[in-house]
Amino acid sequence: MRVKDAVSAALQNADGQFRSGTSLATELGVSRNAVWKAVCELREEGFPIETRKKIGYRMRHAADQLTPESVRTQIYTRVLGNTFEVLPQVGSTNDECRRRYREGAPHGTVIAANAQSAGKGRQGHRFCSPPGAGLYFSVLLTEPLAIVDAPLLTACAAVAAARAIDALCGTKIQIKWVNDLMLGGKKCCGILTEGGVSLESGMLEYAIIGIGINVRDSRRHMPEELHDIVTSLEEEVPSLIVDRAKLLAAVLYYLEQMLPTISDRRFLHEYRSRSCLIGKLVRVTTHTGEIKKAVVEKIDDQCGLVIRDSFGNVETLQSAAASVKLVES
């Protein structure tokens, strides 16, 4: 067994009590310096290890390890996640999923990572993905889907993720059009859907749904400029300890249930009911840089955002063409 794994096991078996570096080194037959290096590595991977000078180390709570084994014991899906991989760190799980598609990976393949060095958001934004602080994964879909329905994939995934978080965390997740999940008025989850089109069939050839959920320690890991707009599940619900494997399995369960409803749009009722924008004044920034204020009237059947400006002009925004922010009252 590697020193890192042995130290992790010893701290988890200590039931939250401190273990000195000397006692760990003696028990494991290694140097105190080797123990210290192992602790540093575990922290980098997101293990909640506390250090106290002259006392030692302790695991603040049960380590939330995301492994293929921990997820498979939780999965109750028929297809999604049948092919499943957890990576220590990647640039982007969406990019890894696309690579697997090119290698012939089947429909429902899921790629998860403990950290992303180049996590992606909408419109070229970066999604901050520090080690162990979140749940980062992508789902590969290869079943044919009409191009007209493709924009609905993100909204469908948003509802599935919202249901999963609410079920496990006792929260009331809202959705900010089109892909942000909100908790306590701040973003706790982002979704990015990418895909490829078959020019011959006019159908979506494949789609990749990438989901990033902030689980813990966002203020410690996120840039200061994001502190007022980004949060995590455990920060909003202080008594909560999230099991990322269980949360991933729950998202896949609800997503598998809801994907067949895309063409009949049954999920849109819930998407609308969770909206934090309908009836609110927003600031719209278009892809051309134009900025204007308007009131959100509704979300249409193609998941377009219908807005009305102060002159009474009605316009429907598509997700790729604009970004929207609430105007503080």
Beta strands, then each sheet from edge to edge (+ up, - down):
strand 1: 49-52
strand 2: 56-59
strand 3: 84-87
strand 4: 110-113
strand 5: 134-141
strand 6: 145-146
strand 7: 174-176
strand 8: 180-183
strand 9: 186-198
strand 10: 203-214
strand 11: 281-286
strand 12: 291-299
strand 13: 305-308
strand 14: 314-317
strand 15: 322-326
sheet 1: 1+ 2-
sheet 2: 3+ 4+ 5- 10+ 6-
sheet 3: 3+ 4+ 5- 10+ 9- 8+ 7-
sheet 4: 14+ 13- 12+ 11- 15+
end
